[in-house]
Amino acid sequence: MEKSVQIAKSVLANMFNIDVIHFDKHVSRSANINEARRFLIYYLVKELNVKYLHMKHHVPALTNHATAIHHFKKMEQLMDVEWITRQRYDEFKKKMDTEGHSHLLKDYTNAIKEMHMIKDRLEKLKDMIE
């Protein structure tokens, strides 16, 4: 299940043009970040049967289970009323099946690049201190 969650985060981050970190850290309240979290919460509850109380283990940016309930109910309303939301969710599910692993590989590659940049920066700071 954890692999599915990571793939969903990667696909949604790409769809909404955000960083995956926004699912783990509450850095911003911008509309696209909230919508991406809403899609993830809806997916976790509907497709993976994650309980609201356990949601914070998969989406640490959520402060409590009430937020997860709110996002799920809001997504249900939007799915009933807005065809574009329903269409985007269907697109998300299709991408999960067809392109999910490539998004995960892209995130992995980016994380390795970031790790190398951090190591280089740490070395430079260490040299400055000594």
C-alpha positions as CSV (number, residue, x, y, z in Angstrom):
1,M,0.0,0.0,0.0
2,E,2.9,2.4,0.8
3,K,4.1,2.1,-2.8
4,S,0.6,3.1,-4.1
5,V,0.6,6.1,-1.8
6,Q,4.0,7.2,-3.0
7,I,3.0,6.8,-6.7
8,A,-0.2,8.7,-6.0
9,K,1.8,11.6,-4.5
10,S,4.2,11.7,-7.4
11,V,1.4,11.6,-10.0
12,L,-0.6,14.3,-8.2
13,A,2.5,16.5,-7.7
14,N,3.1,16.3,-11.4
15,M,-0.6,17.0,-12.3
16,F,-0.9,20.0,-10.0
17,N,2.7,21.2,-10.6
18,I,3.7,21.1,-7.0
19,D,6.5,19.4,-5.0
20,V,5.8,16.1,-3.3
21,I,7.0,17.7,0.0
22,H,3.7,19.5,0.2
23,F,1.9,16.3,1.1
24,D,4.3,15.8,4.0
25,K,4.8,19.4,5.3
26,H,2.3,22.1,5.6
27,V,4.2,24.9,3.9
28,S,1.5,26.6,1.9
29,R,-2.3,26.9,1.5
30,S,-2.4,27.6,-2.1
31,A,-5.3,26.4,-4.1
32,N,-3.5,23.8,-6.2
33,I,-1.8,22.3,-3.1
34,N,-5.1,22.0,-1.3
35,E,-6.7,20.5,-4.4
36,A,-3.9,17.9,-4.8
37,R,-4.2,17.0,-1.1
38,R,-8.0,16.6,-1.6
39,F,-7.5,14.3,-4.5
40,L,-5.0,12.2,-2.5
41,I,-7.3,12.0,0.5
42,Y,-10.2,11.0,-1.7
43,Y,-8.0,8.3,-3.3
44,L,-6.8,7.0,0.0
45,V,-10.3,6.6,1.4
46,K,-12.1,5.4,-1.7
47,E,-9.5,3.2,-3.3
48,L,-7.2,2.1,-0.5
49,N,-9.7,2.1,2.3
50,V,-7.6,4.2,4.7
51,K,-9.4,5.3,7.8
52,Y,-9.5,9.0,8.6
53,L,-7.6,8.4,11.9
54,H,-4.7,6.8,10.0
55,M,-4.6,9.5,7.3
56,K,-1.9,11.5,9.1
57,H,0.5,8.6,8.6
58,H,0.1,8.9,4.8
59,V,-0.4,12.7,4.6
60,P,1.6,14.3,7.5
61,A,0.7,17.8,6.3
62,L,-2.8,17.2,7.7
63,T,-3.2,18.5,11.2
64,N,-6.0,16.2,12.3
65,H,-8.6,13.7,11.0
66,A,-11.3,16.3,10.8
67,T,-9.4,18.0,8.0
68,A,-9.3,14.7,6.1
69,I,-13.1,14.3,6.6
70,H,-13.7,17.8,5.3
71,H,-11.5,17.2,2.2
72,F,-13.2,13.9,1.5
73,K,-16.7,15.4,1.8
74,K,-15.7,18.4,-0.3
75,M,-14.3,16.1,-3.0
76,E,-17.5,14.1,-3.1
77,Q,-19.5,17.3,-3.5
78,L,-17.2,18.5,-6.3
79,M,-17.4,15.1,-8.0
80,D,-21.2,15.3,-8.1
81,V,-21.4,18.9,-9.3
82,E,-18.3,19.6,-11.4
83,W,-17.7,17.4,-14.4
84,I,-14.1,18.8,-14.7
85,T,-13.2,17.5,-11.2
86,R,-14.6,14.1,-12.1
87,Q,-12.6,14.2,-15.3
88,R,-9.4,15.2,-13.6
89,Y,-9.9,12.4,-11.0
90,D,-10.4,9.9,-13.8
91,E,-7.3,11.2,-15.5
92,F,-5.4,10.8,-12.2
93,K,-6.5,7.2,-11.8
94,K,-5.5,6.5,-15.4
95,K,-2.1,8.0,-14.9
96,M,-1.7,5.9,-11.8
97,D,-2.0,2.8,-13.9
98,T,0.0,3.8,-17.0
99,E,2.6,6.3,-15.8
100,G,2.9,5.8,-12.1
101,H,6.3,4.2,-11.9
102,S,7.8,6.7,-14.3
103,H,6.7,9.5,-11.9
104,L,8.2,7.7,-9.0
105,L,11.4,7.2,-10.8
106,K,11.5,10.9,-11.7
107,D,11.0,11.8,-8.0
108,Y,13.8,9.3,-7.0
109,T,16.2,10.9,-9.5
110,N,15.4,14.4,-8.3
111,A,15.9,13.3,-4.7
112,I,19.3,11.9,-5.5
113,K,20.3,15.2,-7.2
114,E,19.1,17.2,-4.2
115,M,21.0,14.9,-1.9
116,H,24.2,15.5,-3.9
117,M,23.7,19.3,-3.8
118,I,23.2,19.1,0.0
119,K,26.3,17.0,0.4
120,D,28.3,19.5,-1.6
121,R,26.9,22.4,0.4
122,L,27.7,20.7,3.7
123,E,31.3,20.1,2.5
124,K,31.7,23.8,1.6
125,L,30.3,24.9,5.0
126,K,32.6,22.4,6.8
127,D,35.6,23.7,4.9
128,M,34.6,27.3,5.9
129,I,34.3,26.4,9.6
130,E,37.7,24.6,9.8
